[in-house]
Amino acid sequence: MTAAGVSSARSRRRTTRAEVHPRPAVVARATLPAEAIAARTVSASRRDLHAARRLRRRDAAIGLGILAAALGATVCVLDMVH
């Protein structure tokens, strides 16, 4: 409103959160041409991204556990042979 009590011709429209922060996209982790990546882009929610991150961490922990077990078994075998 102006001092005269009449609103200006140009109204200010508030930007929504979606306009300021567009939804993140999950892209397949592979070396693909740009067209293939653009075709496989999926809009994902924050919960989906969090779940995917949690699964990647779990898989990494399992992989490290397997490596540690293999290293431990190798040390045991070499200790017995020596």
C-alpha positions as CSV (number, residue, x, y, z in Angstrom):
1,M,0.0,0.0,0.0
2,T,1.1,3.5,-0.7
3,A,0.6,6.6,1.4
4,A,-2.6,7.4,-0.5
5,G,-4.0,4.0,0.4
6,V,-4.0,2.5,-3.1
7,S,-1.8,-0.5,-3.8
8,S,0.8,-0.3,-6.5
9,A,0.3,-1.7,-10.0
10,R,3.1,-4.2,-9.6
11,S,2.2,-6.7,-6.8
12,R,5.0,-8.7,-5.2
13,R,4.4,-12.4,-5.6
14,R,6.0,-14.5,-2.9
15,T,8.2,-17.3,-4.3
16,T,7.4,-20.7,-3.0
17,R,9.9,-23.1,-1.6
18,A,9.7,-25.3,-4.6
19,E,10.7,-22.4,-6.9
20,V,13.6,-21.5,-4.7
21,H,14.8,-25.1,-4.1
22,P,13.7,-27.4,-6.9
23,R,13.4,-31.1,-6.0
24,P,16.6,-33.0,-6.2
25,A,17.0,-35.6,-8.9
26,V,18.4,-39.1,-8.5
27,V,20.5,-40.1,-11.4
28,A,21.9,-43.6,-12.1
29,R,25.6,-43.8,-11.1
30,A,27.1,-45.0,-14.3
31,T,29.1,-43.5,-17.2
32,L,26.5,-42.8,-19.7
33,P,26.0,-40.3,-22.5
34,A,24.2,-37.1,-21.4
35,E,21.1,-38.0,-23.3
36,A,20.8,-41.3,-21.4
37,I,21.3,-39.6,-18.0
38,A,18.6,-37.0,-18.9
39,A,16.2,-39.8,-19.8
40,R,16.8,-41.7,-16.6
41,T,16.5,-38.7,-14.3
42,V,13.8,-39.4,-11.6
43,S,12.4,-36.8,-9.3
44,A,13.0,-38.0,-5.7
45,S,11.8,-36.9,-2.3
46,R,14.1,-36.1,0.6
47,R,13.1,-39.4,2.2
48,D,14.0,-41.4,-0.9
49,L,17.4,-39.8,-1.0
50,H,18.0,-40.5,2.7
51,A,17.0,-44.1,2.2
52,A,19.3,-44.5,-0.8
53,R,22.2,-43.0,1.2
54,R,21.5,-45.4,4.1
55,L,21.5,-48.4,1.8
56,R,24.8,-47.3,0.2
57,R,26.3,-46.9,3.7
58,R,25.0,-50.4,4.7
59,D,26.5,-52.0,1.5
60,A,29.8,-50.2,2.1
61,A,29.9,-51.5,5.7
62,I,29.1,-55.0,4.6
63,G,31.9,-54.8,2.0
64,L,34.4,-53.6,4.5
65,G,33.3,-56.4,6.9
66,I,33.9,-59.0,4.2
67,L,37.4,-57.5,3.5
68,A,38.2,-57.5,7.2
69,A,37.1,-61.1,7.6
70,A,39.2,-62.2,4.6
71,L,42.2,-60.4,6.0
72,G,41.7,-61.9,9.4
73,A,41.4,-65.4,7.9
74,T,44.5,-64.8,5.8
75,V,46.5,-63.7,8.9
76,C,45.2,-66.8,10.8
77,V,46.2,-69.2,8.0
78,L,49.6,-67.6,7.7
79,D,50.2,-67.7,11.4
80,M,49.3,-71.4,11.5
81,V,51.6,-72.1,8.5
82,H,54.5,-70.2,10.0
